[in-house]
Amino acid sequence: LSMEDSLLRIFAGERMKAIMDRLKLPEGEAIEAGMVTRSIESAQRKVEARNFDIRKQLLEYDDVANDQRREIYRLRNDILETDDTAQMITNLRHGCFTDMFRGFVPADSVEEQWDLAGLEKALADDWQLQVPLKATLDQADTMGDADLLALVLKAADEAYEAKVSIVGREPFSSFERSIMLQTLDQSWREHLTALDALRQGIHLRGYAQKQPKQEYKREAFELFGALLDRVRDDVVKVLMNVRIQTQEEIQQAEQQIEAESERRAELARAQHAEFSPGVGDEPAEAGEGVMLAEDEQARQQPFKRFGDKIGR
């Protein structure tokens, strides 16, 4: 080693340089004293302890993502191995609509705090469900929020089963599995990117007298909960809003597309004929014909310059 090496310069440089200056040791000669050997060993132990601490922290941070990774793979295996996805989709659908319902009708609240008009509008606009909650509540003598929630879940189940009955349970089950896997994989990739961004700046929490590792675990747990909710909502939204078409409807749609294409083609031909010279106009007089011919002949003649050529 040399005194200019990073190991000695960072961990033992000043002390060793002071000793060499005091003893007036010449430069360029090897120093084999035991004091030097012990200083190098001490510096190496410090470096190894620092690297060990870095690896330990990396492992602790990675344990958080590893636990979430195992949970995602468990969910993925459940989706792949299940024979019938109906119960799984039902649980997701009920959870999604329950959370949405509680956004308009909070738990343990009085009737004056309920926003049934907003709930009916959200069901109609986002989910194509017409549920007369306010009218039903006005007609009933005693009805609580649990009864209203049951009406919403029943309407969602009936609308979903109507779609399944058109296609059949077996083909639709394959479609459900594909949607769940695709949504889960896409959301998991986005979640890993969010975890990496969180990890890059979590050390700044130390300036606020907080433990960065504890803050990382807490926020990663919140992100994972948001990930599961997002997967549930996206899957339910796709499956509830998917449009099932019969063979007759597909043929009608194709016929409409063909008719629209023919109409556009006829319109384009009519516009082309309208702007073509002489088409649809009255016969031109003799003088006008001569003028048109002269103009056409003048356009075909090469341009002649009169006078000197102007330079650049």
Phi and psi restraints in degrees (value plus and minus 20) as a CYANA .aco file:
   2 SER   PHI    -135.9   -95.9
   2 SER   PSI     139.4   179.4
   3 MET   PHI     -86.8   -46.8
   3 MET   PSI     -37.7     2.3
   4 GLU   PHI    -109.4   -69.4
   4 GLU   PSI     -25.1    14.9
   5 ASP   PHI     -85.7   -45.7
   5 ASP   PSI     128.2   168.2
   6 SER   PHI     -82.5   -42.5
   6 SER   PSI     -53.2   -13.2
   7 LEU   PHI     -81.8   -41.8
   7 LEU   PSI     -68.1   -28.1
   8 LEU   PHI     -97.7   -57.7
   8 LEU   PSI     -54.2   -14.2
   9 ARG   PHI     -86.3   -46.3
   9 ARG   PSI     -57.5   -17.5
  10 ILE   PHI    -103.2   -63.2
  10 ILE   PSI     -63.3   -23.3
  11 PHE   PHI    -121.6   -81.6
  11 PHE   PSI     -44.8    -4.8
  12 ALA   PHI    -164.2  -124.2
  12 ALA   PSI      -3.2    36.8
  13 GLY   PHI     -89.4   -49.4
  13 GLY   PSI     -70.2   -30.2
  14 GLU   PHI     -84.9   -44.9
  14 GLU   PSI     -61.9   -21.9
  15 ARG   PHI     -85.9   -45.9
  15 ARG   PSI     -64.6   -24.6
  16 MET   PHI     -86.3   -46.3
  16 MET   PSI     -60.3   -20.3
  17 LYS   PHI     -83.8   -43.8
  17 LYS   PSI     -59.1   -19.1
  18 ALA   PHI     -84.4   -44.4
  18 ALA   PSI     -59.5   -19.5
  19 ILE   PHI     -86.0   -46.0
  19 ILE   PSI     -62.3   -22.3
  20 MET   PHI     -85.2   -45.2
  20 MET   PSI     -59.4   -19.4
  21 ASP   PHI     -86.2   -46.2
  21 ASP   PSI     -56.3   -16.3
  22 ARG   PHI     -89.7   -49.7
  22 ARG   PSI     -60.1   -20.1
  23 LEU   PHI    -102.9   -62.9
  23 LEU   PSI     -28.0    12.0
  24 LYS   PHI      35.2    75.2
  24 LYS   PSI      29.3    69.3
  25 LEU   PHI     -97.0   -57.0
  25 LEU   PSI     116.5   156.5
  26 PRO   PHI     -90.3   -50.3
  26 PRO   PSI     128.6   168.6
  27 GLU   PHI     -97.0   -57.0
  27 GLU   PSI     130.5   170.5
  28 GLY   PHI      69.5   109.5
  28 GLY   PSI     -25.9    14.1
  29 GLU   PHI    -121.4   -81.4
  29 GLU   PSI     126.7   166.7
  30 ALA   PHI     -91.6   -51.6
  30 ALA   PSI     119.3   159.3
  31 ILE   PHI    -132.2   -92.2
  31 ILE   PSI      98.5   138.5
  32 GLU   PHI    -139.5   -99.5
  32 GLU   PSI       7.1    47.1
  33 ALA   PHI     -93.4   -53.4
  33 ALA   PSI     133.3   173.3
  34 GLY   PHI     -86.1   -46.1
  34 GLY   PSI     -48.1    -8.1
  35 MET   PHI     -82.6   -42.6
  35 MET   PSI     -59.5   -19.5
  36 VAL   PHI     -86.7   -46.7
  36 VAL   PSI     -62.5   -22.5
  37 THR   PHI     -81.9   -41.9
  37 THR   PSI     -61.9   -21.9
  38 ARG   PHI     -86.6   -46.6
  38 ARG   PSI     -56.0   -16.0
  39 SER   PHI     -85.3   -45.3
  39 SER   PSI     -60.2   -20.2
  40 ILE   PHI     -86.3   -46.3
  40 ILE   PSI     -61.6   -21.6
  41 GLU   PHI     -83.2   -43.2
  41 GLU   PSI     -60.3   -20.3
  42 SER   PHI     -83.1   -43.1
  42 SER   PSI     -61.6   -21.6
  43 ALA   PHI     -84.8   -44.8
  43 ALA   PSI     -60.0   -20.0
  44 GLN   PHI     -85.5   -45.5
  44 GLN   PSI     -57.5   -17.5
  45 ARG   PHI     -84.6   -44.6
  45 ARG   PSI     -58.7   -18.7
  46 LYS   PHI     -84.2   -44.2
  46 LYS   PSI     -61.3   -21.3
  47 VAL   PHI     -84.4   -44.4
  47 VAL   PSI     -63.8   -23.8
  48 GLU   PHI     -84.5   -44.5
  48 GLU   PSI     -58.9   -18.9
  49 ALA   PHI     -85.4   -45.4
  49 ALA   PSI     -58.9   -18.9
  50 ARG   PHI     -86.5   -46.5
  50 ARG   PSI     -64.4   -24.4
  51 ASN   PHI     -84.2   -44.2
  51 ASN   PSI     -57.3   -17.3
  52 PHE   PHI     -83.9   -43.9
  52 PHE   PSI     -61.0   -21.0
  53 ASP   PHI     -84.7   -44.7
  53 ASP   PSI     -57.9   -17.9
  54 ILE   PHI     -83.8   -43.8
  54 ILE   PSI     -65.3   -25.3
  55 ARG   PHI     -84.4   -44.4
  55 ARG   PSI     -57.3   -17.3
  56 LYS   PHI     -85.1   -45.1
  56 LYS   PSI     -62.8   -22.8
  57 GLN   PHI     -86.9   -46.9
  57 GLN   PSI     -59.8   -19.8
  58 LEU   PHI     -79.9   -39.9
  58 LEU   PSI     -60.7   -20.7
  59 LEU   PHI     -86.7   -46.7
  59 LEU   PSI     -59.8   -19.8
  60 GLU   PHI     -85.8   -45.8
  60 GLU   PSI     -59.8   -19.8
  61 TYR   PHI     -87.2   -47.2
  61 TYR   PSI     -59.2   -19.2
  62 ASP   PHI     -91.5   -51.5
  62 ASP   PSI     -44.7    -4.7
  63 ASP   PHI     -81.6   -41.6
  63 ASP   PSI     -54.8   -14.8
  64 VAL   PHI     -83.4   -43.4
  64 VAL   PSI     -70.0   -30.0
  65 ALA   PHI     -86.1   -46.1
  65 ALA   PSI     -52.8   -12.8
  66 ASN   PHI     -87.7   -47.7
  66 ASN   PSI     -60.1   -20.1
  67 ASP   PHI     -82.9   -42.9
  67 ASP   PSI     -62.4   -22.4
  68 GLN   PHI     -87.4   -47.4
  68 GLN   PSI     -55.4   -15.4
  69 ARG   PHI     -83.6   -43.6
  69 ARG   PSI     -61.8   -21.8
  70 ARG   PHI     -83.1   -43.1
  70 ARG   PSI     -58.8   -18.8
  71 GLU   PHI     -86.6   -46.6
  71 GLU   PSI     -60.5   -20.5
  72 ILE   PHI     -85.2   -45.2
  72 ILE   PSI     -61.9   -21.9
  73 TYR   PHI     -87.0   -47.0
  73 TYR   PSI     -53.1   -13.1
  74 ARG   PHI     -85.0   -45.0
  74 ARG   PSI     -63.9   -23.9
  75 LEU   PHI     -82.6   -42.6
  75 LEU   PSI     -59.5   -19.5
  76 ARG   PHI     -85.6   -45.6
  76 ARG   PSI     -60.8   -20.8
  77 ASN   PHI     -86.4   -46.4
  77 ASN   PSI     -56.8   -16.8
  78 ASP   PHI     -82.4   -42.4
  78 ASP   PSI     -59.3   -19.3
  79 ILE   PHI     -87.0   -47.0
  79 ILE   PSI     -60.1   -20.1
  80 LEU   PHI     -92.7   -52.7
  80 LEU   PSI     -54.2   -14.2
  81 GLU   PHI    -110.6   -70.6
  81 GLU   PSI     -37.2     2.8
  82 THR   PHI     -91.5   -51.5
  82 THR   PSI     123.5   163.5
  83 ASP   PHI    -106.2   -66.2
  83 ASP   PSI     -51.2   -11.2
  84 ASP   PHI    -150.3  -110.3
  84 ASP   PSI      98.8   138.8
  85 THR   PHI    -111.0   -71.0
  85 THR   PSI     -15.8    24.2
  86 ALA   PHI     -82.4   -42.4
  86 ALA   PSI     -66.5   -26.5
  87 GLN   PHI     -86.4   -46.4
  87 GLN   PSI     -57.3   -17.3
  88 MET   PHI     -84.1   -44.1
  88 MET   PSI     -63.5   -23.5
  89 ILE   PHI     -87.7   -47.7
  89 ILE   PSI     -56.9   -16.9
  90 THR   PHI     -82.2   -42.2
  90 THR   PSI     -63.0   -23.0
  91 ASN   PHI     -83.3   -43.3
  91 ASN   PSI     -62.5   -22.5
  92 LEU   PHI     -83.5   -43.5
  92 LEU   PSI     -62.1   -22.1
  93 ARG   PHI     -85.8   -45.8
  93 ARG   PSI     -64.2   -24.2
  94 HIS   PHI     -84.4   -44.4
  94 HIS   PSI     -59.9   -19.9
  95 GLY   PHI     -84.7   -44.7
  95 GLY   PSI     -61.0   -21.0
  96 CYS   PHI     -84.5   -44.5
  96 CYS   PSI     -67.6   -27.6
  97 PHE   PHI     -92.4   -52.4
  97 PHE   PSI     -49.0    -9.0
  98 THR   PHI     -87.2   -47.2
  98 THR   PSI     -64.1   -24.1
  99 ASP   PHI     -84.0   -44.0
  99 ASP   PSI     -60.7   -20.7
 100 MET   PHI     -85.3   -45.3
 100 MET   PSI     -60.7   -20.7
 101 PHE   PHI     -82.6   -42.6
 101 PHE   PSI     -62.2   -22.2
 102 ARG   PHI     -89.5   -49.5
 102 ARG   PSI     -38.1     1.9
 103 GLY   PHI     -89.2   -49.2
 103 GLY   PSI     -49.1    -9.1
 104 PHE   PHI    -120.9   -80.9
 104 PHE   PSI     -48.1    -8.1
 105 VAL   PHI    -145.5  -105.5
 105 VAL   PSI      68.1   108.1
 106 PRO   PHI     -82.6   -42.6
 106 PRO   PSI     131.3   171.3
 107 ALA   PHI     -89.5   -49.5
 107 ALA   PSI     127.7   167.7
 108 ASP   PHI      36.6    76.6
 108 ASP   PSI      22.7    62.7
 109 SER   PHI    -142.0  -102.0
 109 SER   PSI     144.0   184.0
 110 VAL   PHI    -110.8   -70.8
 110 VAL   PSI     147.7   187.7
 111 GLU   PHI     -84.9   -44.9
 111 GLU   PSI     -49.5    -9.5
 112 GLU   PHI     -86.8   -46.8
 112 GLU   PSI     -39.7     0.3
 113 GLN   PHI    -111.1   -71.1
 113 GLN   PSI     -21.8    18.2
 114 TRP   PHI    -102.6   -62.6
 114 TRP   PSI     120.1   160.1
 115 ASP   PHI    -132.2   -92.2
 115 ASP   PSI      54.2    94.2
 116 LEU   PHI     -91.5   -51.5
 116 LEU   PSI     -52.7   -12.7
 117 ALA   PHI     -84.6   -44.6
 117 ALA   PSI     -63.1   -23.1
 118 GLY   PHI     -85.9   -45.9
 118 GLY   PSI     -55.4   -15.4
 119 LEU   PHI     -86.7   -46.7
 119 LEU   PSI     -63.6   -23.6
 120 GLU   PHI     -82.6   -42.6
 120 GLU   PSI     -59.9   -19.9
 121 LYS   PHI     -86.3   -46.3
 121 LYS   PSI     -61.3   -21.3
 122 ALA   PHI     -84.4   -44.4
 122 ALA   PSI     -60.8   -20.8
 123 LEU   PHI     -84.9   -44.9
 123 LEU   PSI     -57.9   -17.9
 124 ALA   PHI     -94.9   -54.9
 124 ALA   PSI     -60.8   -20.8
 125 ASP   PHI     -97.7   -57.7
 125 ASP   PSI     -63.2   -23.2
 126 ASP   PHI    -112.6   -72.6
 126 ASP   PSI     -47.0    -7.0
 127 TRP   PHI    -145.5  -105.5
 127 TRP   PSI     -20.3    19.7
 128 GLN   PHI      35.5    75.5
 128 GLN   PSI      22.2    62.2
 129 LEU   PHI    -136.6   -96.6
 129 LEU   PSI     103.3   143.3
 130 GLN   PHI    -120.7   -80.7
 130 GLN   PSI      80.4   120.4
 131 VAL   PHI    -141.6  -101.6
 131 VAL   PSI      89.4   129.4
 132 PRO   PHI     -98.0   -58.0
 132 PRO   PSI      55.3    95.3
 133 LEU   PHI     -90.4   -50.4
 133 LEU   PSI     -63.9   -23.9
 134 LYS   PHI     -86.7   -46.7
 134 LYS   PSI     -62.4   -22.4
 135 ALA   PHI     -85.5   -45.5
 135 ALA   PSI     -59.9   -19.9
 136 THR   PHI     -85.2   -45.2
 136 THR   PSI     -59.2   -19.2
 137 LEU   PHI     -86.8   -46.8
 137 LEU   PSI     -57.2   -17.2
 138 ASP   PHI     -88.6   -48.6
 138 ASP   PSI     -54.0   -14.0
 139 GLN   PHI     -98.9   -58.9
 139 GLN   PSI     -49.8    -9.8
 140 ALA   PHI    -102.1   -62.1
 140 ALA   PSI     128.0   168.0
 141 ASP   PHI     -98.9   -58.9
 141 ASP   PSI     -70.8   -30.8
 142 THR   PHI    -149.0  -109.0
 142 THR   PSI      94.0   134.0
 143 MET   PHI    -168.4  -128.4
 143 MET   PSI     107.5   147.5
 144 GLY   PHI    -122.8   -82.8
 144 GLY   PSI    -196.3  -156.3
 145 ASP   PHI     -87.7   -47.7
 145 ASP   PSI     -48.9    -8.9
 146 ALA   PHI     -86.5   -46.5
 146 ALA   PSI     -56.2   -16.2
 147 ASP   PHI     -87.7   -47.7
 147 ASP   PSI     -60.1   -20.1
 148 LEU   PHI     -84.9   -44.9
 148 LEU   PSI     -59.9   -19.9
 149 LEU   PHI     -83.1   -43.1
 149 LEU   PSI     -58.6   -18.6
 150 ALA   PHI     -83.3   -43.3
 150 ALA   PSI     -56.9   -16.9
 151 LEU   PHI     -85.0   -45.0
 151 LEU   PSI     -61.9   -21.9
 152 VAL   PHI     -84.5   -44.5
 152 VAL   PSI     -65.6   -25.6
 153 LEU   PHI     -84.9   -44.9
 153 LEU   PSI     -57.5   -17.5
 154 LYS   PHI     -85.4   -45.4
 154 LYS   PSI     -63.1   -23.1
 155 ALA   PHI     -83.7   -43.7
 155 ALA   PSI     -59.7   -19.7
 156 ALA   PHI     -86.5   -46.5
 156 ALA   PSI     -61.1   -21.1
 157 ASP   PHI     -84.8   -44.8
 157 ASP   PSI     -61.3   -21.3
 158 GLU   PHI     -86.5   -46.5
 158 GLU   PSI     -62.3   -22.3
 159 ALA   PHI     -84.1   -44.1
 159 ALA   PSI     -57.1   -17.1
 160 TYR   PHI     -91.8   -51.8
 160 TYR   PSI     -62.5   -22.5
 161 GLU   PHI     -85.6   -45.6
 161 GLU   PSI     -48.8    -8.8
 162 ALA   PHI     -84.6   -44.6
 162 ALA   PSI     -57.7   -17.7
 163 LYS   PHI     -87.4   -47.4
 163 LYS   PSI     -62.5   -22.5
 164 VAL   PHI     -84.8   -44.8
 164 VAL   PSI     -57.8   -17.8
 165 SER   PHI     -85.1   -45.1
 165 SER   PSI     -46.7    -6.7
 166 ILE   PHI     -90.4   -50.4
 166 ILE   PSI     -62.1   -22.1
 167 VAL   PHI    -110.5   -70.5
 167 VAL   PSI     -61.3   -21.3
 168 GLY   PHI      94.6   134.6
 168 GLY   PSI     129.0   169.0
 169 ARG   PHI     -86.1   -46.1
 169 ARG   PSI     -61.9   -21.9
 170 GLU   PHI     -88.2   -48.2
 170 GLU   PSI     -69.8   -29.8
 171 PRO   PHI     -84.2   -44.2
 171 PRO   PSI     -57.1   -17.1
 172 PHE   PHI     -91.1   -51.1
 172 PHE   PSI     -49.0    -9.0
 173 SER   PHI     -84.1   -44.1
 173 SER   PSI     -59.1   -19.1
 174 SER   PHI     -84.3   -44.3
 174 SER   PSI     -59.6   -19.6
 175 PHE   PHI     -85.4   -45.4
 175 PHE   PSI     -61.0   -21.0
 176 GLU   PHI     -81.1   -41.1
 176 GLU   PSI     -64.7   -24.7
 177 ARG   PHI     -82.6   -42.6
 177 ARG   PSI     -61.5   -21.5
 178 SER   PHI     -83.6   -43.6
 178 SER   PSI     -62.1   -22.1
 179 ILE   PHI     -86.0   -46.0
 179 ILE   PSI     -61.9   -21.9
 180 MET   PHI     -84.5   -44.5
 180 MET   PSI     -64.3   -24.3
 181 LEU   PHI     -85.6   -45.6
 181 LEU   PSI     -63.8   -23.8
 182 GLN   PHI     -83.3   -43.3
 182 GLN   PSI     -63.9   -23.9
 183 THR   PHI     -87.5   -47.5
 183 THR   PSI     -61.0   -21.0
 184 LEU   PHI     -84.4   -44.4
 184 LEU   PSI     -63.9   -23.9
 185 ASP   PHI     -85.2   -45.2
 185 ASP   PSI     -64.3   -24.3
 186 GLN   PHI     -84.0   -44.0
 186 GLN   PSI     -64.0   -24.0
 187 SER   PHI     -87.3   -47.3
 187 SER   PSI     -54.9   -14.9
 188 TRP   PHI     -87.1   -47.1
 188 TRP   PSI     -59.1   -19.1
 189 ARG   PHI     -83.4   -43.4
 189 ARG   PSI     -62.9   -22.9
 190 GLU   PHI     -85.1   -45.1
 190 GLU   PSI     -55.5   -15.5
 191 HIS   PHI     -86.9   -46.9
 191 HIS   PSI     -59.2   -19.2
 192 LEU   PHI     -83.9   -43.9
 192 LEU   PSI     -58.0   -18.0
 193 THR   PHI     -83.9   -43.9
 193 THR   PSI     -60.7   -20.7
 194 ALA   PHI     -86.2   -46.2
 194 ALA   PSI     -59.2   -19.2
 195 LEU   PHI     -83.6   -43.6
 195 LEU   PSI     -61.2   -21.2
 196 ASP   PHI     -84.5   -44.5
 196 ASP   PSI     -61.2   -21.2
 197 ALA   PHI     -85.5   -45.5
 197 ALA   PSI     -58.4   -18.4
 198 LEU   PHI     -84.9   -44.9
 198 LEU   PSI     -58.9   -18.9
 199 ARG   PHI     -89.6   -49.6
 199 ARG   PSI     -50.8   -10.8
 200 GLN   PHI     -86.2   -46.2
 200 GLN   PSI     -52.2   -12.2
 201 GLY   PHI    -135.0   -95.0
 201 GLY   PSI     -10.6    29.4
 202 ILE   PHI     -92.1   -52.1
 202 ILE   PSI     -40.8    -0.8
 203 HIS   PHI     -86.3   -46.3
 203 HIS   PSI     -39.4     0.6
 204 LEU   PHI     -88.6   -48.6
 204 LEU   PSI     -36.2     3.8
 205 ARG   PHI     -86.3   -46.3
 205 ARG   PSI     -39.2     0.8
 206 GLY   PHI     -83.6   -43.6
 206 GLY   PSI     -47.7    -7.7
 207 TYR   PHI     -88.6   -48.6
 207 TYR   PSI     -40.9    -0.9
 208 ALA   PHI    -115.7   -75.7
 208 ALA   PSI      -0.4    39.6
 209 GLN   PHI      39.7    79.7
 209 GLN   PSI      21.1    61.1
 210 LYS   PHI    -142.9  -102.9
 210 LYS   PSI     133.0   173.0
 211 GLN   PHI     -99.3   -59.3
 211 GLN   PSI      96.0   136.0
 212 PRO   PHI     -79.6   -39.6
 212 PRO   PSI     -58.6   -18.6
 213 LYS   PHI     -86.3   -46.3
 213 LYS   PSI     -61.1   -21.1
 214 GLN   PHI     -86.5   -46.5
 214 GLN   PSI     -59.7   -19.7
 215 GLU   PHI     -85.5   -45.5
 215 GLU   PSI     -57.6   -17.6
 216 TYR   PHI     -85.0   -45.0
 216 TYR   PSI     -63.5   -23.5
 217 LYS   PHI     -83.3   -43.3
 217 LYS   PSI     -61.4   -21.4
 218 ARG   PHI     -85.5   -45.5
 218 ARG   PSI     -67.9   -27.9
 219 GLU   PHI     -91.6   -51.6
 219 GLU   PSI     -53.3   -13.3
 220 ALA   PHI     -85.1   -45.1
 220 ALA   PSI     -56.8   -16.8
 221 PHE   PHI     -85.3   -45.3
 221 PHE   PSI     -60.9   -20.9
 222 GLU   PHI     -85.0   -45.0
 222 GLU   PSI     -60.3   -20.3
 223 LEU   PHI     -83.6   -43.6
 223 LEU   PSI     -57.1   -17.1
 224 PHE   PHI     -88.4   -48.4
 224 PHE   PSI     -59.5   -19.5
 225 GLY   PHI     -82.5   -42.5
 225 GLY   PSI     -61.0   -21.0
 226 ALA   PHI     -85.4   -45.4
 226 ALA   PSI     -53.8   -13.8
 227 LEU   PHI     -82.0   -42.0
 227 LEU   PSI     -67.2   -27.2
 228 LEU   PHI     -83.8   -43.8
 228 LEU   PSI     -61.1   -21.1
 229 ASP   PHI     -84.7   -44.7
 229 ASP   PSI     -59.3   -19.3
 230 ARG   PHI     -87.2   -47.2
 230 ARG   PSI     -60.2   -20.2
 231 VAL   PHI     -82.9   -42.9
 231 VAL   PSI     -64.5   -24.5
 232 ARG   PHI     -80.7   -40.7
 232 ARG   PSI     -68.1   -28.1
 233 ASP   PHI     -86.2   -46.2
 233 ASP   PSI     -60.6   -20.6
 234 ASP   PHI     -86.3   -46.3
 234 ASP   PSI     -61.0   -21.0
 235 VAL   PHI     -83.9   -43.9
 235 VAL   PSI     -66.6   -26.6
 236 VAL   PHI     -85.0   -45.0
 236 VAL   PSI     -58.8   -18.8
 237 LYS   PHI     -84.6   -44.6
 237 LYS   PSI     -61.9   -21.9
 238 VAL   PHI     -86.1   -46.1
 238 VAL   PSI     -66.1   -26.1
 239 LEU   PHI     -91.2   -51.2
 239 LEU   PSI     -53.5   -13.5
 240 MET   PHI     -96.6   -56.6
 240 MET   PSI     -50.2   -10.2
 241 ASN   PHI    -118.3   -78.3
 241 ASN   PSI     -20.1    19.9
 242 VAL   PHI     -88.1   -48.1
 242 VAL   PSI     121.8   161.8
 243 ARG   PHI    -124.9   -84.9
 243 ARG   PSI     102.0   142.0
 244 ILE   PHI    -115.5   -75.5
 244 ILE   PSI     105.8   145.8
 245 GLN   PHI    -134.7   -94.7
 245 GLN   PSI     115.6   155.6
 246 THR   PHI    -100.1   -60.1
 246 THR   PSI     153.6   193.6
 247 GLN   PHI     -85.2   -45.2
 247 GLN   PSI     -56.6   -16.6
 248 GLU   PHI     -84.8   -44.8
 248 GLU   PSI     -61.6   -21.6
 249 GLU   PHI     -86.2   -46.2
 249 GLU   PSI     -55.7   -15.7
 250 ILE   PHI     -84.9   -44.9
 250 ILE   PSI     -62.3   -22.3
 251 GLN   PHI     -84.6   -44.6
 251 GLN   PSI     -61.5   -21.5
 252 GLN   PHI     -82.4   -42.4
 252 GLN   PSI     -60.9   -20.9
 253 ALA   PHI     -83.9   -43.9
 253 ALA   PSI     -60.3   -20.3
 254 GLU   PHI     -85.2   -45.2
 254 GLU   PSI     -59.4   -19.4
 255 GLN   PHI     -84.8   -44.8
 255 GLN   PSI     -60.0   -20.0
 256 GLN   PHI     -83.6   -43.6
 256 GLN   PSI     -58.7   -18.7
 257 ILE   PHI     -84.8   -44.8
 257 ILE   PSI     -62.9   -22.9
 258 GLU   PHI     -84.3   -44.3
 258 GLU   PSI     -62.3   -22.3
 259 ALA   PHI     -83.5   -43.5
 259 ALA   PSI     -60.8   -20.8
 260 GLU   PHI     -84.9   -44.9
 260 GLU   PSI     -57.8   -17.8
 261 SER   PHI     -85.2   -45.2
 261 SER   PSI     -63.0   -23.0
 262 GLU   PHI     -84.2   -44.2
 262 GLU   PSI     -59.6   -19.6
 263 ARG   PHI     -83.4   -43.4
 263 ARG   PSI     -62.2   -22.2
 264 ARG   PHI     -85.8   -45.8
 264 ARG   PSI     -57.9   -17.9
 265 ALA   PHI     -84.9   -44.9
 265 ALA   PSI     -62.7   -22.7
 266 GLU   PHI     -83.4   -43.4
 266 GLU   PSI     -59.9   -19.9
 267 LEU   PHI     -84.5   -44.5
 267 LEU   PSI     -59.9   -19.9
 268 ALA   PHI     -85.9   -45.9
 268 ALA   PSI     -60.8   -20.8
 269 ARG   PHI     -84.8   -44.8
 269 ARG   PSI     -58.9   -18.9
 270 ALA   PHI     -85.8   -45.8
 270 ALA   PSI     -60.9   -20.9
 271 GLN   PHI     -86.2   -46.2
 271 GLN   PSI     -58.0   -18.0
 272 HIS   PHI     -84.9   -44.9
 272 HIS   PSI     -62.1   -22.1
 273 ALA   PHI     -87.2   -47.2
 273 ALA   PSI     -53.0   -13.0
 274 GLU   PHI     -85.6   -45.6
 274 GLU   PSI     -56.9   -16.9
 275 PHE   PHI    -113.7   -73.7
 275 PHE   PSI     -20.1    19.9
 276 SER   PHI     -95.7   -55.7
 276 SER   PSI     122.5   162.5
 277 PRO   PHI     -89.3   -49.3
 277 PRO   PSI     109.2   149.2
 278 GLY   PHI      66.4   106.4
 278 GLY   PSI     -32.1     7.9
 279 VAL   PHI    -105.3   -65.3
 279 VAL   PSI     105.0   145.0
 280 GLY   PHI      59.0    99.0
 280 GLY   PSI     -18.0    22.0
 281 ASP   PHI    -119.6   -79.6
 281 ASP   PSI     143.6   183.6
 282 GLU   PHI     -94.9   -54.9
 282 GLU   PSI     134.6   174.6
 283 PRO   PHI     -79.5   -39.5
 283 PRO   PSI     115.3   155.3
 284 ALA   PHI     -95.6   -55.6
 284 ALA   PSI     132.1   172.1
 285 GLU   PHI     -92.1   -52.1
 285 GLU   PSI     150.5   190.5
 286 ALA   PHI     -85.8   -45.8
 286 ALA   PSI     -62.3   -22.3
 287 GLY   PHI     -84.6   -44.6
 287 GLY   PSI     -60.1   -20.1
 288 GLU   PHI     -85.4   -45.4
 288 GLU   PSI     -57.1   -17.1
 289 GLY   PHI     -83.5   -43.5
 289 GLY   PSI     -59.3   -19.3
 290 VAL   PHI     -85.6   -45.6
 290 VAL   PSI     -61.5   -21.5
 291 MET   PHI     -84.5   -44.5
 291 MET   PSI     -60.9   -20.9
 292 LEU   PHI     -83.0   -43.0
 292 LEU   PSI     -61.1   -21.1
 293 ALA   PHI     -84.5   -44.5
 293 ALA   PSI     -61.6   -21.6
 294 GLU   PHI     -84.6   -44.6
 294 GLU   PSI     -60.3   -20.3
 295 ASP   PHI     -82.4   -42.4
 295 ASP   PSI     -62.2   -22.2
 296 GLU   PHI     -84.6   -44.6
 296 GLU   PSI     -60.3   -20.3
 297 GLN   PHI     -87.2   -47.2
 297 GLN   PSI     -56.3   -16.3
 298 ALA   PHI     -86.9   -46.9
 298 ALA   PSI     -55.5   -15.5
 299 ARG   PHI     -88.5   -48.5
 299 ARG   PSI     -50.1   -10.1
 300 GLN   PHI    -100.0   -60.0
 300 GLN   PSI     -38.4     1.6
 301 GLN   PHI     -93.5   -53.5
 301 GLN   PSI     124.2   164.2
 302 PRO   PHI     -88.5   -48.5
 302 PRO   PSI     130.1   170.1
 303 PHE   PHI     -96.4   -56.4
 303 PHE   PSI     115.2   155.2
 304 LYS   PHI    -137.2   -97.2
 304 LYS   PSI     113.5   153.5
 305 ARG   PHI    -117.0   -77.0
 305 ARG   PSI     114.1   154.1
 306 PHE   PHI    -129.9   -89.9
 306 PHE   PSI     108.1   148.1
 307 GLY   PHI      82.6   122.6
 307 GLY   PSI    -199.7  -159.7
 308 ASP   PHI     -93.0   -53.0
 308 ASP   PSI     130.6   170.6
 309 LYS   PHI     -99.4   -59.4
 309 LYS   PSI     110.0   150.0
 310 ILE   PHI    -104.7   -64.7
 310 ILE   PSI     108.8   148.8
 311 GLY   PHI     -93.9   -53.9
 311 GLY   PSI     151.2   191.2
